[in-house]
Amino acid sequence: MKAFADLYNRLDATTSSNAKLAALRDYFFAVSPEDAAWAVYFLAGGRPRQLVPTKLLRELTLTVAILPEWLFEESYHAVGDLAETMALLLPESIHTSEEGLAAWVETKLLPLRGLAPEILTLQLIPLLQQLDKRSKLVCIKLITGSFRVGVSRLLVTRALAAVAGIDAKRVAQRLVGYTDLSARPTAAHYLKLIAPVNEEGDERSEGQPYPFFLAHPLQLSTDQFAAAIGSPEQWQVEWKWDGIRAQLVKRDGQLWVWSRGEELVTDHFPELNVLTDCLADGMVIDGELVVWNHGAVNATGQEELKQVQPYALLQQRIGRKTLNSKILGNLPVVILAYDLLEWQGEDWREQPQSARREQLEKIVLACKQPQLQISPLITGESWQDLDRQREASRSLGVEGFMLKRKDARYGVGRTKDVGVWWKWKIDPYTADAVLIYAQTGHGRRASLYTDYTFAVWDSPEDNPNRKLVPFAKAYSGLTDAEMREVDAIIRKTTVEKFGPVRSVTPTMVFELGFEGIALSSRHKSGIAVRFPRMLRWRQDKPVAEADTLQTLQALLPQASRPANKDVA
Amino acid sequence: MDLVIARPEGLYCPPGDFYIDPWRQVERAVITHGHGDHARTGHQHYLSAAAGEGILRKRLGADIDLLSLEYGESINHHGVNLSLHPAGHVLGSAQVRLEYKGEVWVASGDYKVEADGTCAPFESVRCHTFITESTFGLPIYQWQPQNEIFADINQWWQSNADNNRASVLFCYAFGKAQRVLSGLNPHIGPILVHGAVEPLNQVYREAGVNLPATQYVSGMQDKSQIGKSLVLAPPSAQGTPWMKRFGDYSDAFASGWMQLRGTRRRRGVDRGFIMSDHADWPGLQKAIQATGAERVFVTHGQIHPMVRWLCEQGLDAQAFVTEYGEEAAEAEANLSAETEGSPI
């Protein structure tokens, strides 16, 4: 554990990519393949399901450190991280464990899952006593599944490529699915990651998908497009679907469905099994999983798009452990195909976008299953023309357009070297809201008031008795300097403290942006918004001029607006 | 009777008719130490420890009306017997002991219990009522002995020097910088200082504190030595053009706030050295207990947890509302008084 904790500290102690790369390389060279296998798993974002309930960890700390619960809570709110709080409060140990990461995870940590609380406590205390402070922090993070250190998957990939002496893209390919929950990394898995390149193409064994190619935001005004990216004819334009990015892999008579998080989700979408028969072996399709309203099939053209159901419904499906026939019937899923990565067992990613599209259309047409739809193309004479068509996004339940260069190859991750995908998103909904509660943040925002609750007025300004009703929480969008300034104001205008939360005298107005808005019975305001964030601090705006519940309700989709009683 | 009460101007001693570290202009001010939130300009008469006189005159003006007392020396003012005792915080820092009609109160200002060699070590003073700070008043704050921290700092410096990389260490110009200096191993390389730091080094040296030789980067003859050097700079220098002359340097921050990973990451430095001139949690407990006080007032920092904790320990603890080091504000190291002075 010590070697892994040292790696964690080296990674944590620098902001330089090269220094991190060197730390990773040193570690991979120094440790056994078993240990490296687990290190790659954790560093690339893999986390086993929580091994020990958080509550038990807290109680254990109180007992060992002899602290009242409230003091633990105060400490936790100052630190903003449970594992770190525990490592700081538990007595310092003179011991340190040289035993490797794999031995720790496999023989000490994983067996903890499911143990009765009394036994857990008895086992955990001596386990943690074997560790020095830094190892303790890392170990608790592994236990709680909150292990994170400033290393991107790409950096891990590069380090492995350096260790193996092979191309990083090849490693990225092999790494796909490595962190899947059902996977248990072994020495053999690790050695496969860094093995010399095999001419036979063993890379596409079993259900292995390809690394997803990701889009970049296009932040230009429409009249700048032509100069920056050329004419619309060079681009394949599609709607930007609001679903789950997924790959369908069909090989050896079997179908696999992978989500963008590189999680195997085949079992969540049983209705896609019908595609096993119509898709030929050696085929990989990239597309978007969406909930589909099959009932509106008679419509044509753009009307068809109304068959896509809101993301919130898809979420209901992902959240379930078991899928009953009612859910499958009410919330049927289809895949909107937009790319072809493998055909007849051949890697097609080097083919131009237009060729991949052409072949994909043939495949979808031949398949004739409603579960496999093609993501339609949009054409326009000019960018201005496309911009006008894009205005329909909101009513269609999509996020704008995707622009894919027709001659682009399919890249790896967020690369731009072999081609580029742009997301041309519609502007978010906005509202000017008042900050009314604040809470301290986590991680690098620990001990700073950075998590805010925002409210709007419940009625227009002419009502002298109107009140502020909370409707959204947001914590992103401010610069560090703004954050400090807001933090100082919060401390000065605090009305009451409830544990880590402070209520403040309403003085600050922020423009919030959000992607979706829906009625909600769980919120006091009756409204829930999606992805709320701060767009800017409206220091020019007095609190009285913040928006009202009525302005928010006007943003709701037509069908779901509340009856007029509230608006009066 | 209460010998100290909170007034809008600051902590006030009614029988003596004077203030302790007032934040508004008053006639008579007893100053515990020279940090900006305790020593302010504009009072008519000042009283401080003799060891702090140099600092106060440097910061508040050479011509202030200042009476100074040796540690332990006492004077009587309106029947209040007043004496100053080392607080171990920075050079010249003092606890104020007040005695009136058999009642003894001690206002401690800011203090640290570990002795550090750059100022007189903290002295425990018995009293009925103790006024304490609580900057690091949570059990998560527990300091290592300073020789271990110095070893870490020197090791970091050495390994950077081996790679011909300058080591830039950010810390408060008054107190922390001199304490760090006192623990540096000058054999590793040259020690360079920012213009905000050196005048205070001067005051320390004049007070007889032994510090290794320092120089300005502008006065450096052999610029090739920059890669071997350690640079002491105030936090405000971070990200300024002044830093460019050090090339591809490694940076660090020395502060008790570095105890938390989040604060260190927010600082955006490579290393955080956990070194504070305030008492840690065990230090605060030990200091409070040693006074034998039954009543405790908490002035700043983690006020609420400290008050609640002390009450649970059976003491009569309360909070004083003050304008000292607003909670966590120091975490951002934007104390303007600490960052004055121009780079040289």
Contacts between the chains, C-beta under 8 A, distances in Angstrom:
chain1	res1	chain2	res2	distance
A	12	B	261	7.2
A	13	B	270	5.7
A	13	B	271	5.8
A	14	B	270	5.4
A	15	B	268	6.8
A	15	B	270	7.1
A	65	B	139	7.1
A	67	B	139	6.3
A	68	B	312	6.9
A	70	B	308	7.0
A	71	B	138	7.5
A	71	B	139	6.5
A	71	B	305	6.3
A	71	B	308	7.9
A	71	B	309	6.5
A	74	B	138	6.1
A	74	B	302	7.5
A	74	B	304	7.7
A	74	B	305	4.6
A	75	B	138	5.1
A	75	B	139	6.1
A	75	B	140	4.7
A	78	B	138	5.7
A	78	B	140	6.4
A	78	B	260	7.2
A	78	B	302	7.8
A	79	B	140	5.9
A	79	B	260	5.7
A	79	B	262	7.2
A	80	B	260	7.8
A	80	B	262	5.4
A	81	B	261	7.0
A	81	B	262	7.0
A	84	B	260	7.3
A	84	B	261	5.8
A	85	B	140	6.5
A	88	B	139	7.9
A	88	B	140	4.2
A	88	B	142	7.6
A	88	B	259	7.3
A	89	B	139	5.9
A	89	B	140	6.3
A	441	B	262	8.0
A	442	B	262	7.4
A	443	B	261	7.8
A	443	B	262	5.3
A	443	B	265	7.1
A	444	B	262	4.8
A	444	B	263	7.9
A	444	B	265	4.0
A	444	B	266	4.6
A	445	B	262	6.5
A	445	B	266	7.2
A	446	B	260	5.6
A	446	B	261	7.8
A	446	B	262	3.2
A	446	B	263	6.6
A	447	B	260	6.9
A	447	B	262	7.0
A	447	B	263	6.8
A	447	B	328	5.0
A	447	B	331	6.0
A	448	B	266	7.6
A	448	B	328	7.1
A	448	B	331	7.6
A	480	B	266	7.2
A	484	B	332	5.5
A	484	B	334	7.5
A	487	B	328	7.8
A	488	B	326	7.8
A	488	B	329	6.8
A	491	B	326	6.6
A	491	B	327	6.8
A	491	B	328	7.9
A	491	B	329	7.8
A	497	B	304	7.8
